[in-house]
Amino acid sequence: MTRPSTHWSEVGEKLEELGAKLRSHFEQTGDAGEMNDALQKLKRGFSDAVESAGNAVRDDRVKADVKEAGRLFVDALSASLAKVSENLRADAPANTPPANTPPTDAPPTDAPPADSTGTSRPAPPAP
């Protein structure tokens, strides 16, 4: 399992790449000094946020809250999907068979296969 710090490092790297690209664009069109200051503030803010997140995930109370929020999310999602399923069933035409029911014109599953003329032929003897 990948450690959370690895994910945060990747986020940081991507944001640094984005910052470099933005700096390049602003250098072409605007005041590079002002842009550099803004990017440095953004970088410090992001570093502080990552440090705070790292501290938070080590807190047992935060872990418990995250676990409970995840459970509540799964419960809410399950209830929503059950309601959607119920609505779909209610809206389905009355003559539509359930998904597990074979069509009425299909041969029974235990019937021997039909040959090219459409008639049933006996199954070959077992070896």
MARMI-668219 format. One record per residue (C-alpha): residue in one letter; x, y, z. Coordinates in steps of 0.2 Angstrom, whole numbers, padded with zeros to 4 digits, always signed. Layout:
<banus>
aXYZ;...
</banus>
This chain:
<banus>
m+0000+0000+0000;t+0007+0017-0005;r+0010+0029+0010;p+0000+0045+0011;s+0017+0055+0011;t+0021+0048-0006;h+0004+0054-0013;w+0007+0071-0005;s+0024+0072-0012;e+0017+0069-0029;v+0004+0082-0027;g+0018+0094-0021;e+0029+0090-0037;k+0014+0093-0048;l+0010+0109-0040;e+0028+0115-0042;e+0028+0110-0061;l+0012+0120-0062;g+0020+0135-0053;a+0034+0134-0065;k+0023+0134-0080;l+0012+0149-0073;r+0028+0158-0069;s+0034+0156-0087;h+0017+0163-0094;f+0017+0178-0082;e+0035+0182-0086;q+0030+0184-0104;t+0015+0195-0100;g+0017+0203-0083;d+0028+0208-0068;a+0039+0194-0064;g+0044+0200-0047;e+0026+0201-0041;m+0022+0184-0049;n+0037+0176-0040;d+0031+0183-0023;a+0014+0176-0026;l+0021+0159-0030;q+0032+0159-0015;k+0017+0163-0004;l+0007+0149-0012;k+0022+0137-0010;r+0023+0141+0009;g+0005+0140+0011;f+0005+0123+0003;s+0019+0117+0013;d+0010+0122+0029;a-0006+0113+0023;v+0004+0097+0020;e+0012+0098+0037;s-0005+0101+0045;a-0012+0087+0036;g+0002+0075+0041;n+0000+0080+0059;a-0019+0077+0058;v-0018+0060+0051;r-0007+0055+0066;d-0021+0061+0078;d-0032+0046+0084;r-0047+0057+0085;v-0045+0063+0067;k-0043+0044+0062;a-0059+0040+0071;d-0068+0054+0063;v-0062+0049+0045;k-0067+0031+0048;e-0085+0037+0054;a-0086+0049+0039;g-0082+0035+0027;r-0094+0024+0035;l-0108+0037+0034;f-0103+0040+0016;v-0105+0022+0011;d-0121+0021+0021;a-0128+0036+0011;l-0122+0029-0005;s-0130+0012-0002;a-0146+0020+0002;s-0146+0031-0013;l-0142+0017-0025;a-0156+0006-0017;k-0168+0020-0020;v-0162+0022-0038;s-0165+0003-0040;e-0182+0004-0032;n-0187+0018-0044;l-0180+0009-0059;r-0190-0006-0055;a-0206+0004-0052;d-0204+0013-0069;a-0200-0004-0078;p-0214-0010-0090;a-0225-0023-0081;n-0222-0036-0094;t-0203-0035-0093;p-0196-0051-0084;p-0183-0049-0070;a-0165-0049-0076;n-0163-0067-0070;t-0178-0074-0079;p-0174-0082-0097;p-0185-0076-0111;t-0201-0087-0113;d-0196-0092-0131;a-0179-0098-0125;p-0177-0117-0123;p-0176-0124-0106;t-0158-0124-0100;d-0158-0143-0098;a-0165-0146-0116;p-0153-0154-0128;p-0146-0142-0141;a-0155-0139-0157;d-0147-0144-0174;s-0147-0133-0189;t-0165-0138-0193;g-0171-0131-0176;t-0175-0148-0169;s-0168-0155-0154;r-0155-0169-0155;p-0150-0180-0141;a-0134-0176-0132;p-0119-0187-0137;p-0114-0201-0125;a-0102-0197-0111;p-0085-0204-0114;
</banus>
